[in-house]
Amino acid sequence: MVNEIDEVRFYGPGTAVVAGRGDVAKKRGKLTKVRTCTVVREGDGTWRIASFHNTKRRPLMEAVSFTYMPASRPRR
């Protein structure tokens, strides 16, 4: 698995959303999936994944979304 983190947004001291791209490949190439994880901090300080979403990238739809909703573009 190849994974690249684009952005981490914290929503309080114990919750964050991690956005990135990835794919299953033998070597690094074009990353065709968008991944989003919601992570929460447990009482012992350990971060755990609470939810995970994976979807195929649609570059044209990303361009349209980023044009009309610039805040949706990853900060990286």
PDB file of N, H, CA, C and O in Angstrom:
ATOM      1  N   MET A   1       0.837  -1.173   0.000  1.00  0.00           N
ATOM      2  CA  MET A   1       0.000   0.000   0.000  1.00  0.00           C
ATOM      3  C   MET A   1       0.886   1.242   0.000  1.00  0.00           C
ATOM      4  O   MET A   1       1.877   1.324   0.725  1.00  0.00           O
ATOM      5  N   VAL A   2       0.510   2.179  -0.812  1.00  0.00           N
ATOM      6  H   VAL A   2      -0.295   2.112  -1.401  1.00  0.00           H
ATOM      7  CA  VAL A   2       1.194   3.464  -0.876  1.00  0.00           C
ATOM      8  C   VAL A   2       0.227   4.500  -0.333  1.00  0.00           C
ATOM      9  O   VAL A   2      -0.919   4.576  -0.776  1.00  0.00           O
ATOM     10  N   ASN A   3       0.680   5.295   0.623  1.00  0.00           N
ATOM     11  H   ASN A   3       1.611   5.232   0.984  1.00  0.00           H
ATOM     12  CA  ASN A   3      -0.191   6.274   1.250  1.00  0.00           C
ATOM     13  C   ASN A   3       0.543   7.599   1.370  1.00  0.00           C
ATOM     14  O   ASN A   3       1.734   7.635   1.679  1.00  0.00           O
ATOM     15  N   GLU A   4      -0.169   8.678   1.125  1.00  0.00           N
ATOM     16  H   GLU A   4      -1.136   8.649   0.874  1.00  0.00           H
ATOM     17  CA  GLU A   4       0.393  10.023   1.226  1.00  0.00           C
ATOM     18  C   GLU A   4      -0.627  10.881   1.980  1.00  0.00           C
ATOM     19  O   GLU A   4      -1.778  10.990   1.556  1.00  0.00           O
ATOM     20  N   ILE A   5      -0.217  11.479   3.078  1.00  0.00           N
ATOM     21  H   ILE A   5       0.717  11.389   3.423  1.00  0.00           H
ATOM     22  CA  ILE A   5      -1.120  12.331   3.856  1.00  0.00           C
ATOM     23  C   ILE A   5      -1.072  13.742   3.291  1.00  0.00           C
ATOM     24  O   ILE A   5      -0.001  14.340   3.177  1.00  0.00           O
ATOM     25  N   ASP A   6      -2.241  14.270   2.939  1.00  0.00           N
ATOM     26  H   ASP A   6      -3.110  13.784   3.032  1.00  0.00           H
ATOM     27  CA  ASP A   6      -2.338  15.633   2.412  1.00  0.00           C
ATOM     28  C   ASP A   6      -2.576  16.645   3.519  1.00  0.00           C
ATOM     29  O   ASP A   6      -2.054  17.759   3.474  1.00  0.00           O
ATOM     30  N   GLU A   7      -3.365  16.257   4.513  1.00  0.00           N
ATOM     31  H   GLU A   7      -3.790  15.352   4.550  1.00  0.00           H
ATOM     32  CA  GLU A   7      -3.772  17.236   5.514  1.00  0.00           C
ATOM     33  C   GLU A   7      -4.318  16.559   6.763  1.00  0.00           C
ATOM     34  O   GLU A   7      -4.934  15.496   6.693  1.00  0.00           O
ATOM     35  N   VAL A   8      -4.081  17.191   7.903  1.00  0.00           N
ATOM     36  H   VAL A   8      -3.581  18.055   7.961  1.00  0.00           H
ATOM     37  CA  VAL A   8      -4.669  16.760   9.174  1.00  0.00           C
ATOM     38  C   VAL A   8      -5.368  17.980   9.760  1.00  0.00           C
ATOM     39  O   VAL A   8      -4.742  19.022   9.957  1.00  0.00           O
ATOM     40  N   ARG A   9      -6.657  17.855  10.038  1.00  0.00           N
ATOM     41  H   ARG A   9      -7.165  17.008   9.879  1.00  0.00           H
ATOM     42  CA  ARG A   9      -7.427  18.947  10.648  1.00  0.00           C
ATOM     43  C   ARG A   9      -7.906  18.480  12.021  1.00  0.00           C
ATOM     44  O   ARG A   9      -8.560  17.445  12.149  1.00  0.00           O
ATOM     45  N   PHE A  10      -7.564  19.270  13.047  1.00  0.00           N
ATOM     46  H   PHE A  10      -7.034  20.111  12.942  1.00  0.00           H
ATOM     47  CA  PHE A  10      -7.975  18.935  14.410  1.00  0.00           C
ATOM     48  C   PHE A  10      -9.287  19.632  14.733  1.00  0.00           C
ATOM     49  O   PHE A  10      -9.476  20.811  14.432  1.00  0.00           O
ATOM     50  N   TYR A  11     -10.185  18.885  15.348  1.00  0.00           N
ATOM     51  H   TYR A  11     -10.032  17.927  15.593  1.00  0.00           H
ATOM     52  CA  TYR A  11     -11.490  19.393  15.771  1.00  0.00           C
ATOM     53  C   TYR A  11     -11.618  19.197  17.275  1.00  0.00           C
ATOM     54  O   TYR A  11     -12.517  18.504  17.752  1.00  0.00           O
ATOM     55  N   GLY A  12     -10.718  19.807  18.000  1.00  0.00           N
ATOM     56  H   GLY A  12      -9.988  20.370  17.613  1.00  0.00           H
ATOM     57  CA  GLY A  12     -10.651  19.652  19.439  1.00  0.00           C
ATOM     58  C   GLY A  12      -9.411  18.868  19.817  1.00  0.00           C
ATOM     59  O   GLY A  12      -8.675  18.409  18.943  1.00  0.00           O
ATOM     60  N   PRO A  13      -9.170  18.707  21.123  1.00  0.00           N
ATOM     61  CA  PRO A  13      -7.945  18.040  21.571  1.00  0.00           C
ATOM     62  C   PRO A  13      -7.927  16.527  21.343  1.00  0.00           C
ATOM     63  O   PRO A  13      -6.868  15.907  21.431  1.00  0.00           O
ATOM     64  N   GLY A  14      -9.075  15.930  21.055  1.00  0.00           N
ATOM     65  H   GLY A  14      -9.936  16.434  20.985  1.00  0.00           H
ATOM     66  CA  GLY A  14      -9.110  14.477  20.928  1.00  0.00           C
ATOM     67  C   GLY A  14      -9.719  13.954  19.649  1.00  0.00           C
ATOM     68  O   GLY A  14     -10.039  12.769  19.553  1.00  0.00           O
ATOM     69  N   THR A  15      -9.889  14.834  18.644  1.00  0.00           N
ATOM     70  H   THR A  15      -9.629  15.796  18.721  1.00  0.00           H
ATOM     71  CA  THR A  15     -10.504  14.413  17.384  1.00  0.00           C
ATOM     72  C   THR A  15      -9.794  15.078  16.218  1.00  0.00           C
ATOM     73  O   THR A  15      -9.476  16.266  16.275  1.00  0.00           O
ATOM     74  N   ALA A  16      -9.544  14.315  15.160  1.00  0.00           N
ATOM     75  H   ALA A  16      -9.802  13.350  15.114  1.00  0.00           H
ATOM     76  CA  ALA A  16      -8.919  14.868  13.965  1.00  0.00           C
ATOM     77  C   ALA A  16      -9.426  14.120  12.731  1.00  0.00           C
ATOM     78  O   ALA A  16      -9.854  12.968  12.809  1.00  0.00           O
ATOM     79  N   VAL A  17      -9.365  14.804  11.605  1.00  0.00           N
ATOM     80  H   VAL A  17      -9.017  15.739  11.542  1.00  0.00           H
ATOM     81  CA  VAL A  17      -9.677  14.192  10.315  1.00  0.00           C
ATOM     82  C   VAL A  17      -8.399  14.213   9.493  1.00  0.00           C
ATOM     83  O   VAL A  17      -7.767  15.258   9.337  1.00  0.00           O
ATOM     84  N   VAL A  18      -8.020  13.053   8.968  1.00  0.00           N
ATOM     85  H   VAL A  18      -8.533  12.204   9.095  1.00  0.00           H
ATOM     86  CA  VAL A  18      -6.808  12.914   8.174  1.00  0.00           C
ATOM     87  C   VAL A  18      -7.225  12.641   6.729  1.00  0.00           C
ATOM     88  O   VAL A  18      -7.911  11.657   6.450  1.00  0.00           O
ATOM     89  N   ALA A  19      -6.811  13.512   5.819  1.00  0.00           N
ATOM     90  H   ALA A  19      -6.254  14.311   6.045  1.00  0.00           H
ATOM     91  CA  ALA A  19      -7.127  13.349   4.399  1.00  0.00           C
ATOM     92  C   ALA A  19      -5.845  13.020   3.645  1.00  0.00           C
ATOM     93  O   ALA A  19      -4.790  13.602   3.897  1.00  0.00           O
ATOM     94  N   GLY A  20      -5.956  12.090   2.727  1.00  0.00           N
ATOM     95  H   GLY A  20      -6.813  11.617   2.522  1.00  0.00           H
ATOM     96  CA  GLY A  20      -4.779  11.707   1.964  1.00  0.00           C
ATOM     97  C   GLY A  20      -5.148  10.978   0.691  1.00  0.00           C
ATOM     98  O   GLY A  20      -6.319  10.825   0.343  1.00  0.00           O
ATOM     99  N   ARG A  21      -4.108  10.534   0.010  1.00  0.00           N
ATOM    100  H   ARG A  21      -3.157  10.658   0.293  1.00  0.00           H
ATOM    101  CA  ARG A  21      -4.283   9.772  -1.223  1.00  0.00           C
ATOM    102  C   ARG A  21      -3.492   8.488  -1.107  1.00  0.00           C
ATOM    103  O   ARG A  21      -2.531   8.405  -0.342  1.00  0.00           O
ATOM    104  N   GLY A  22      -3.891   7.504  -1.856  1.00  0.00           N
ATOM    105  H   GLY A  22      -4.672   7.571  -2.477  1.00  0.00           H
ATOM    106  CA  GLY A  22      -3.186   6.245  -1.780  1.00  0.00           C
ATOM    107  C   GLY A  22      -3.606   5.288  -2.875  1.00  0.00           C
ATOM    108  O   GLY A  22      -4.471   5.586  -3.699  1.00  0.00           O
ATOM    109  N   ASP A  23      -2.973   4.135  -2.859  1.00  0.00           N
ATOM    110  H   ASP A  23      -2.270   3.893  -2.190  1.00  0.00           H
ATOM    111  CA  ASP A  23      -3.295   3.086  -3.817  1.00  0.00           C
ATOM    112  C   ASP A  23      -2.570   1.820  -3.397  1.00  0.00           C
ATOM    113  O   ASP A  23      -1.696   1.850  -2.531  1.00  0.00           O
ATOM    114  N   VAL A  24      -2.930   0.739  -4.002  1.00  0.00           N
ATOM    115  H   VAL A  24      -3.640   0.715  -4.706  1.00  0.00           H
ATOM    116  CA  VAL A  24      -2.231  -0.521  -3.815  1.00  0.00           C
ATOM    117  C   VAL A  24      -1.382  -0.713  -5.062  1.00  0.00           C
ATOM    118  O   VAL A  24      -1.910  -0.846  -6.166  1.00  0.00           O
ATOM    119  N   ALA A  25      -0.052  -0.727  -4.880  1.00  0.00           N
ATOM    120  H   ALA A  25       0.376  -0.618  -3.983  1.00  0.00           H
ATOM    121  CA  ALA A  25       0.844  -0.821  -6.028  1.00  0.00           C
ATOM    122  C   ALA A  25       2.187  -1.386  -5.581  1.00  0.00           C
ATOM    123  O   ALA A  25       2.538  -1.325  -4.403  1.00  0.00           O
ATOM    124  N   LYS A  26       2.932  -1.935  -6.535  1.00  0.00           N
ATOM    125  H   LYS A  26       2.647  -1.984  -7.492  1.00  0.00           H
ATOM    126  CA  LYS A  26       4.264  -2.442  -6.233  1.00  0.00           C
ATOM    127  C   LYS A  26       5.275  -1.310  -6.178  1.00  0.00           C
ATOM    128  O   LYS A  26       6.269  -1.408  -5.458  1.00  0.00           O
ATOM    129  N   LYS A  27       5.039  -0.234  -6.926  1.00  0.00           N
ATOM    130  H   LYS A  27       4.232  -0.155  -7.511  1.00  0.00           H
ATOM    131  CA  LYS A  27       5.917   0.933  -6.844  1.00  0.00           C
ATOM    132  C   LYS A  27       5.087   2.206  -6.932  1.00  0.00           C
ATOM    133  O   LYS A  27       3.954   2.205  -7.414  1.00  0.00           O
ATOM    134  N   ARG A  28       5.676   3.276  -6.457  1.00  0.00           N
ATOM    135  H   ARG A  28       6.596   3.278  -6.065  1.00  0.00           H
ATOM    136  CA  ARG A  28       4.971   4.553  -6.382  1.00  0.00           C
ATOM    137  C   ARG A  28       4.658   5.068  -7.781  1.00  0.00           C
ATOM    138  O   ARG A  28       5.516   5.092  -8.662  1.00  0.00           O
ATOM    139  N   GLY A  29       3.420   5.475  -7.957  1.00  0.00           N
ATOM    140  H   GLY A  29       2.723   5.456  -7.241  1.00  0.00           H
ATOM    141  CA  GLY A  29       2.968   6.036  -9.223  1.00  0.00           C
ATOM    142  C   GLY A  29       1.828   6.981  -8.940  1.00  0.00           C
ATOM    143  O   GLY A  29       1.783   7.613  -7.885  1.00  0.00           O
ATOM    144  N   LYS A  30       0.914   7.080  -9.868  1.00  0.00           N
ATOM    145  H   LYS A  30       0.951   6.567 -10.725  1.00  0.00           H
ATOM    146  CA  LYS A  30      -0.254   7.935  -9.693  1.00  0.00           C
ATOM    147  C   LYS A  30      -1.155   7.342  -8.603  1.00  0.00           C
ATOM    148  O   LYS A  30      -1.557   6.181  -8.683  1.00  0.00           O
ATOM    149  N   LEU A  31      -1.460   8.137  -7.606  1.00  0.00           N
ATOM    150  H   LEU A  31      -1.133   9.080  -7.541  1.00  0.00           H
ATOM    151  CA  LEU A  31      -2.313   7.677  -6.509  1.00  0.00           C
ATOM    152  C   LEU A  31      -3.765   7.930  -6.899  1.00  0.00           C
ATOM    153  O   LEU A  31      -4.178   9.079  -7.057  1.00  0.00           O
ATOM    154  N   THR A  32      -4.534   6.861  -7.054  1.00  0.00           N
ATOM    155  H   THR A  32      -4.199   5.928  -6.925  1.00  0.00           H
ATOM    156  CA  THR A  32      -5.874   6.971  -7.631  1.00  0.00           C
ATOM    157  C   THR A  32      -7.008   6.968  -6.610  1.00  0.00           C
ATOM    158  O   THR A  32      -8.173   7.075  -6.993  1.00  0.00           O
ATOM    159  N   LYS A  33      -6.698   6.848  -5.328  1.00  0.00           N
ATOM    160  H   LYS A  33      -5.751   6.761  -5.017  1.00  0.00           H
ATOM    161  CA  LYS A  33      -7.744   6.799  -4.304  1.00  0.00           C
ATOM    162  C   LYS A  33      -7.600   7.988  -3.351  1.00  0.00           C
ATOM    163  O   LYS A  33      -6.492   8.445  -3.072  1.00  0.00           O
ATOM    164  N   VAL A  34      -8.737   8.476  -2.860  1.00  0.00           N
ATOM    165  H   VAL A  34      -9.637   8.104  -3.087  1.00  0.00           H
ATOM    166  CA  VAL A  34      -8.773   9.510  -1.829  1.00  0.00           C
ATOM    167  C   VAL A  34      -9.190   8.819  -0.540  1.00  0.00           C
ATOM    168  O   VAL A  34     -10.179   8.086  -0.517  1.00  0.00           O
ATOM    169  N   ARG A  35      -8.442   9.050   0.528  1.00  0.00           N
ATOM    170  H   ARG A  35      -7.639   9.646   0.509  1.00  0.00           H
ATOM    171  CA  ARG A  35      -8.729   8.398   1.807  1.00  0.00           C
ATOM    172  C   ARG A  35      -8.992   9.448   2.874  1.00  0.00           C
ATOM    173  O   ARG A  35      -8.294  10.459   2.957  1.00  0.00           O
ATOM    174  N   THR A  36      -9.990   9.199   3.675  1.00  0.00           N
ATOM    175  H   THR A  36     -10.557   8.378   3.608  1.00  0.00           H
ATOM    176  CA  THR A  36     -10.306  10.079   4.794  1.00  0.00           C
ATOM    177  C   THR A  36     -10.507   9.215   6.030  1.00  0.00           C
ATOM    178  O   THR A  36     -11.277   8.254   6.008  1.00  0.00           O
ATOM    179  N   CYS A  37      -9.809   9.562   7.106  1.00  0.00           N
ATOM    180  H   CYS A  37      -9.184  10.342   7.123  1.00  0.00           H
ATOM    181  CA  CYS A  37      -9.943   8.860   8.373  1.00  0.00           C
ATOM    182  C   CYS A  37     -10.334   9.860   9.451  1.00  0.00           C
ATOM    183  O   CYS A  37      -9.800  10.967   9.505  1.00  0.00           O
ATOM    184  N   THR A  38     -11.258   9.468  10.297  1.00  0.00           N
ATOM    185  H   THR A  38     -11.692   8.569  10.254  1.00  0.00           H
ATOM    186  CA  THR A  38     -11.547  10.226  11.501  1.00  0.00           C
ATOM    187  C   THR A  38     -10.851   9.495  12.634  1.00  0.00           C
ATOM    188  O   THR A  38     -11.083   8.304  12.843  1.00  0.00           O
ATOM    189  N   VAL A  39     -10.003  10.196  13.364  1.00  0.00           N
ATOM    190  H   VAL A  39      -9.815  11.164  13.194  1.00  0.00           H
ATOM    191  CA  VAL A  39      -9.260   9.567  14.456  1.00  0.00           C
ATOM    192  C   VAL A  39      -9.633  10.238  15.772  1.00  0.00           C
ATOM    193  O   VAL A  39      -9.894  11.440  15.820  1.00  0.00           O
ATOM    194  N   VAL A  40      -9.654   9.443  16.836  1.00  0.00           N
ATOM    195  H   VAL A  40      -9.442   8.467  16.797  1.00  0.00           H
ATOM    196  CA  VAL A  40      -9.975   9.952  18.168  1.00  0.00           C
ATOM    197  C   VAL A  40      -8.898   9.490  19.145  1.00  0.00           C
ATOM    198  O   VAL A  40      -8.298   8.427  18.990  1.00  0.00           O
ATOM    199  N   ARG A  41      -8.675  10.331  20.159  1.00  0.00           N
ATOM    200  H   ARG A  41      -9.162  11.196  20.284  1.00  0.00           H
ATOM    201  CA  ARG A  41      -7.692   9.988  21.188  1.00  0.00           C
ATOM    202  C   ARG A  41      -8.401   9.311  22.350  1.00  0.00           C
ATOM    203  O   ARG A  41      -9.361   9.847  22.904  1.00  0.00           O
ATOM    204  N   GLU A  42      -7.922   8.139  22.711  1.00  0.00           N
ATOM    205  H   GLU A  42      -7.142   7.703  22.262  1.00  0.00           H
ATOM    206  CA  GLU A  42      -8.493   7.378  23.822  1.00  0.00           C
ATOM    207  C   GLU A  42      -7.994   7.956  25.154  1.00  0.00           C
ATOM    208  O   GLU A  42      -7.113   8.816  25.170  1.00  0.00           O
ATOM    209  N   GLY A  43      -8.551   7.487  26.246  1.00  0.00           N
ATOM    210  H   GLY A  43      -9.267   6.788  26.233  1.00  0.00           H
ATOM    211  CA  GLY A  43      -8.180   7.959  27.580  1.00  0.00           C
ATOM    212  C   GLY A  43      -6.709   7.778  27.908  1.00  0.00           C
ATOM    213  O   GLY A  43      -6.143   8.560  28.673  1.00  0.00           O
ATOM    214  N   ASP A  44      -6.077   6.743  27.331  1.00  0.00           N
ATOM    215  H   ASP A  44      -6.536   6.108  26.710  1.00  0.00           H
ATOM    216  CA  ASP A  44      -4.655   6.496  27.598  1.00  0.00           C
ATOM    217  C   ASP A  44      -3.733   7.285  26.666  1.00  0.00           C
ATOM    218  O   ASP A  44      -2.514   7.118  26.721  1.00  0.00           O
ATOM    219  N   GLY A  45      -4.308   8.158  25.795  1.00  0.00           N
ATOM    220  H   GLY A  45      -5.298   8.294  25.750  1.00  0.00           H
ATOM    221  CA  GLY A  45      -3.509   8.981  24.889  1.00  0.00           C
ATOM    222  C   GLY A  45      -3.272   8.360  23.521  1.00  0.00           C
ATOM    223  O   GLY A  45      -2.685   9.000  22.649  1.00  0.00           O
ATOM    224  N   THR A  46      -3.719   7.125  23.317  1.00  0.00           N
ATOM    225  H   THR A  46      -4.197   6.605  24.025  1.00  0.00           H
ATOM    226  CA  THR A  46      -3.533   6.444  22.042  1.00  0.00           C
ATOM    227  C   THR A  46      -4.545   6.953  21.017  1.00  0.00           C
ATOM    228  O   THR A  46      -5.734   7.062  21.315  1.00  0.00           O
ATOM    229  N   TRP A  47      -4.068   7.266  19.800  1.00  0.00           N
ATOM    230  H   TRP A  47      -3.102   7.178  19.557  1.00  0.00           H
ATOM    231  CA  TRP A  47      -4.957   7.671  18.713  1.00  0.00           C
ATOM    232  C   TRP A  47      -5.451   6.422  18.000  1.00  0.00           C
ATOM    233  O   TRP A  47      -4.659   5.535  17.679  1.00  0.00           O
ATOM    234  N   ARG A  48      -6.758   6.347  17.748  1.00  0.00           N
ATOM    235  H   ARG A  48      -7.401   7.067  18.009  1.00  0.00           H
ATOM    236  CA  ARG A  48      -7.351   5.202  17.052  1.00  0.00           C
ATOM    237  C   ARG A  48      -8.254   5.692  15.924  1.00  0.00           C
ATOM    238  O   ARG A  48      -8.871   6.753  16.017  1.00  0.00           O
ATOM    239  N   ILE A  49      -8.318   4.904  14.870  1.00  0.00           N
ATOM    240  H   ILE A  49      -7.817   4.042  14.795  1.00  0.00           H
ATOM    241  CA  ILE A  49      -9.181   5.239  13.735  1.00  0.00           C
ATOM    242  C   ILE A  49     -10.622   4.898  14.104  1.00  0.00           C
ATOM    243  O   ILE A  49     -10.939   3.753  14.423  1.00  0.00           O
ATOM    244  N   ALA A  50     -11.489   5.909  14.054  1.00  0.00           N
ATOM    245  H   ALA A  50     -11.232   6.840  13.795  1.00  0.00           H
ATOM    246  CA  ALA A  50     -12.899   5.698  14.368  1.00  0.00           C
ATOM    247  C   ALA A  50     -13.699   5.409  13.103  1.00  0.00           C
ATOM    248  O   ALA A  50     -14.663   4.643  13.135  1.00  0.00           O
ATOM    249  N   SER A  51     -13.297   6.025  11.982  1.00  0.00           N
ATOM    250  H   SER A  51     -12.515   6.647  11.955  1.00  0.00           H
ATOM    251  CA  SER A  51     -13.971   5.740  10.711  1.00  0.00           C
ATOM    252  C   SER A  51     -12.983   5.959   9.576  1.00  0.00           C
ATOM    253  O   SER A  51     -12.005   6.694   9.710  1.00  0.00           O
ATOM    254  N   PHE A  52     -13.264   5.304   8.454  1.00  0.00           N
ATOM    255  H   PHE A  52     -14.059   4.707   8.345  1.00  0.00           H
ATOM    256  CA  PHE A  52     -12.378   5.317   7.296  1.00  0.00           C
ATOM    257  C   PHE A  52     -13.227   5.341   6.041  1.00  0.00           C
ATOM    258  O   PHE A  52     -14.217   4.615   5.940  1.00  0.00           O
ATOM    259  N   HIS A  53     -12.840   6.180   5.078  1.00  0.00           N
ATOM    260  H   HIS A  53     -12.037   6.769   5.160  1.00  0.00           H
ATOM    261  CA  HIS A  53     -13.551   6.214   3.800  1.00  0.00           C
ATOM    262  C   HIS A  53     -12.513   6.222   2.685  1.00  0.00           C
ATOM    263  O   HIS A  53     -11.506   6.925   2.773  1.00  0.00           O
ATOM    264  N   ASN A  54     -12.753   5.455   1.659  1.00  0.00           N
ATOM    265  H   ASN A  54     -13.570   4.883   1.588  1.00  0.00           H
ATOM    266  CA  ASN A  54     -11.835   5.317   0.536  1.00  0.00           C
ATOM    267  C   ASN A  54     -12.655   5.404  -0.752  1.00  0.00           C
ATOM    268  O   ASN A  54     -13.657   4.702  -0.894  1.00  0.00           O
ATOM    269  N   THR A  55     -12.246   6.248  -1.678  1.00  0.00           N
ATOM    270  H   THR A  55     -11.432   6.818  -1.563  1.00  0.00           H
ATOM    271  CA  THR A  55     -12.979   6.377  -2.937  1.00  0.00           C
ATOM    272  C   THR A  55     -12.019   6.688  -4.076  1.00  0.00           C
ATOM    273  O   THR A  55     -10.948   7.253  -3.857  1.00  0.00           O
ATOM    274  N   LYS A  56     -12.397   6.324  -5.268  1.00  0.00           N
ATOM    275  H   LYS A  56     -13.267   5.865  -5.446  1.00  0.00           H
ATOM    276  CA  LYS A  56     -11.570   6.581  -6.442  1.00  0.00           C
ATOM    277  C   LYS A  56     -11.574   8.074  -6.770  1.00  0.00           C
ATOM    278  O   LYS A  56     -12.613   8.731  -6.704  1.00  0.00           O
ATOM    279  N   ARG A  57     -10.401   8.599  -7.123  1.00  0.00           N
ATOM    280  H   ARG A  57      -9.557   8.065  -7.177  1.00  0.00           H
ATOM    281  CA  ARG A  57     -10.278  10.013  -7.483  1.00  0.00           C
ATOM    282  C   ARG A  57     -10.938  10.277  -8.824  1.00  0.00           C
ATOM    283  O   ARG A  57     -10.885   9.451  -9.735  1.00  0.00           O
ATOM    284  N   ARG A  58     -11.548  11.423  -8.927  1.00  0.00           N
ATOM    285  H   ARG A  58     -11.591  12.094  -8.187  1.00  0.00           H
ATOM    286  CA  ARG A  58     -12.137  11.920 -10.165  1.00  0.00           C
ATOM    287  C   ARG A  58     -11.557  13.321 -10.385  1.00  0.00           C
ATOM    288  O   ARG A  58     -12.141  14.304  -9.927  1.00  0.00           O
ATOM    289  N   PRO A  59     -10.414  13.428 -11.083  1.00  0.00           N
ATOM    290  CA  PRO A  59      -9.734  14.719 -11.233  1.00  0.00           C
ATOM    291  C   PRO A  59     -10.631  15.836 -11.772  1.00  0.00           C
ATOM    292  O   PRO A  59     -10.519  16.976 -11.322  1.00  0.00           O
ATOM    293  N   LEU A  60     -11.508  15.539 -12.715  1.00  0.00           N
ATOM    294  H   LEU A  60     -11.599  14.613 -13.081  1.00  0.00           H
ATOM    295  CA  LEU A  60     -12.394  16.577 -13.246  1.00  0.00           C
ATOM    296  C   LEU A  60     -13.342  17.083 -12.162  1.00  0.00           C
ATOM    297  O   LEU A  60     -13.551  18.289 -12.034  1.00  0.00           O
ATOM    298  N   MET A  61     -13.912  16.171 -11.384  1.00  0.00           N
ATOM    299  H   MET A  61     -13.742  15.191 -11.488  1.00  0.00           H
ATOM    300  CA  MET A  61     -14.826  16.574 -10.317  1.00  0.00           C
ATOM    301  C   MET A  61     -14.081  17.330  -9.218  1.00  0.00           C
ATOM    302  O   MET A  61     -14.637  18.252  -8.621  1.00  0.00           O
ATOM    303  N   GLU A  62     -12.804  16.944  -8.937  1.00  0.00           N
ATOM    304  H   GLU A  62     -12.353  16.195  -9.422  1.00  0.00           H
ATOM    305  CA  GLU A  62     -12.004  17.690  -7.966  1.00  0.00           C
ATOM    306  C   GLU A  62     -11.818  19.128  -8.447  1.00  0.00           C
ATOM    307  O   GLU A  62     -11.966  20.067  -7.665  1.00  0.00           O
ATOM    308  N   ALA A  63     -11.494  19.305  -9.728  1.00  0.00           N
ATOM    309  H   ALA A  63     -11.374  18.542 -10.363  1.00  0.00           H
ATOM    310  CA  ALA A  63     -11.281  20.650 -10.281  1.00  0.00           C
ATOM    311  C   ALA A  63     -12.540  21.495 -10.160  1.00  0.00           C
ATOM    312  O   ALA A  63     -12.465  22.671  -9.803  1.00  0.00           O
ATOM    313  N   VAL A  64     -13.691  20.913 -10.452  1.00  0.00           N
ATOM    314  H   VAL A  64     -13.753  19.958 -10.742  1.00  0.00           H
ATOM    315  CA  VAL A  64     -14.961  21.640 -10.342  1.00  0.00           C
ATOM    316  C   VAL A  64     -15.219  22.010  -8.879  1.00  0.00           C
ATOM    317  O   VAL A  64     -15.567  23.152  -8.579  1.00  0.00           O
ATOM    318  N   SER A  65     -15.049  21.049  -7.974  1.00  0.00           N
ATOM    319  H   SER A  65     -14.766  20.121  -8.218  1.00  0.00           H
ATOM    320  CA  SER A  65     -15.276  21.313  -6.549  1.00  0.00           C
ATOM    321  C   SER A  65     -14.355  22.405  -6.030  1.00  0.00           C
ATOM    322  O   SER A  65     -14.798  23.303  -5.313  1.00  0.00           O
ATOM    323  N   PHE A  66     -13.072  22.335  -6.387  1.00  0.00           N
ATOM    324  H   PHE A  66     -12.712  21.606  -6.969  1.00  0.00           H
ATOM    325  CA  PHE A  66     -12.106  23.314  -5.893  1.00  0.00           C
ATOM    326  C   PHE A  66     -12.386  24.697  -6.461  1.00  0.00           C
ATOM    327  O   PHE A  66     -12.080  25.701  -5.818  1.00  0.00           O
ATOM    328  N   THR A  67     -12.968  24.765  -7.664  1.00  0.00           N
ATOM    329  H   THR A  67     -13.217  23.949  -8.187  1.00  0.00           H
ATOM    330  CA  THR A  67     -13.310  26.058  -8.261  1.00  0.00           C
ATOM    331  C   THR A  67     -14.465  26.708  -7.511  1.00  0.00           C
ATOM    332  O   THR A  67     -14.414  27.897  -7.199  1.00  0.00           O
ATOM    333  N   TYR A  68     -15.502  25.935  -7.222  1.00  0.00           N
ATOM    334  H   TYR A  68     -15.543  24.968  -7.475  1.00  0.00           H
ATOM    335  CA  TYR A  68     -16.691  26.478  -6.579  1.00  0.00           C
ATOM    336  C   TYR A  68     -16.627  26.474  -5.050  1.00  0.00           C
ATOM    337  O   TYR A  68     -17.340  27.230  -4.391  1.00  0.00           O
ATOM    338  N   MET A  69     -15.779  25.627  -4.499  1.00  0.00           N
ATOM    339  H   MET A  69     -15.199  25.013  -5.034  1.00  0.00           H
ATOM    340  CA  MET A  69     -15.600  25.563  -3.041  1.00  0.00           C
ATOM    341  C   MET A  69     -14.101  25.527  -2.740  1.00  0.00           C
ATOM    342  O   MET A  69     -13.581  24.468  -2.388  1.00  0.00           O
ATOM    343  N   PRO A  70     -13.396  26.649  -2.868  1.00  0.00           N
ATOM    344  CA  PRO A  70     -11.939  26.657  -2.689  1.00  0.00           C
ATOM    345  C   PRO A  70     -11.479  26.108  -1.332  1.00  0.00           C
ATOM    346  O   PRO A  70     -10.380  25.563  -1.234  1.00  0.00           O
ATOM    347  N   ALA A  71     -12.286  26.240  -0.306  1.00  0.00           N
ATOM    348  H   ALA A  71     -13.179  26.683  -0.385  1.00  0.00           H
ATOM    349  CA  ALA A  71     -11.903  25.743   1.018  1.00  0.00           C
ATOM    350  C   ALA A  71     -11.836  24.218   1.069  1.00  0.00           C
ATOM    351  O   ALA A  71     -11.275  23.660   2.013  1.00  0.00           O
ATOM    352  N   SER A  72     -12.397  23.535   0.070  1.00  0.00           N
ATOM    353  H   SER A  72     -12.853  23.988  -0.696  1.00  0.00           H
ATOM    354  CA  SER A  72     -12.362  22.069   0.057  1.00  0.00           C
ATOM    355  C   SER A  72     -11.025  21.528  -0.455  1.00  0.00           C
ATOM    356  O   SER A  72     -10.748  20.336  -0.318  1.00  0.00           O
ATOM    357  N   ARG A  73     -10.195  22.394  -1.044  1.00  0.00           N
ATOM    358  H   ARG A  73     -10.420  23.362  -1.155  1.00  0.00           H
ATOM    359  CA  ARG A  73      -8.887  21.973  -1.567  1.00  0.00           C
ATOM    360  C   ARG A  73      -7.963  21.667  -0.383  1.00  0.00           C
ATOM    361  O   ARG A  73      -7.886  22.461   0.554  1.00  0.00           O
ATOM    362  N   PRO A  74      -7.260  20.527  -0.411  1.00  0.00           N
ATOM    363  CA  PRO A  74      -6.291  20.238   0.663  1.00  0.00           C
ATOM    364  C   PRO A  74      -5.269  21.372   0.763  1.00  0.00           C
ATOM    365  O   PRO A  74      -4.882  21.955  -0.249  1.00  0.00           O
ATOM    366  N   ARG A  75      -4.842  21.675   1.969  1.00  0.00           N
ATOM    367  H   ARG A  75      -5.157  21.201   2.791  1.00  0.00           H
ATOM    368  CA  ARG A  75      -3.932  22.804   2.200  1.00  0.00           C
ATOM    369  C   ARG A  75      -2.533  22.572   1.679  1.00  0.00           C
ATOM    370  O   ARG A  75      -1.780  23.530   1.503  1.00  0.00           O
ATOM    371  N   ARG A  76      -2.165  21.348   1.430  1.00  0.00           N
ATOM    372  H   ARG A  76      -2.776  20.569   1.573  1.00  0.00           H
ATOM    373  CA  ARG A  76      -0.818  21.013   0.999  1.00  0.00           C
ATOM    374  C   ARG A  76      -0.473  21.588  -0.317  1.00  0.00           C
ATOM    375  O   ARG A  76       0.637  21.386  -0.807  1.00  0.00           O
TER     376      ARG A  76
END
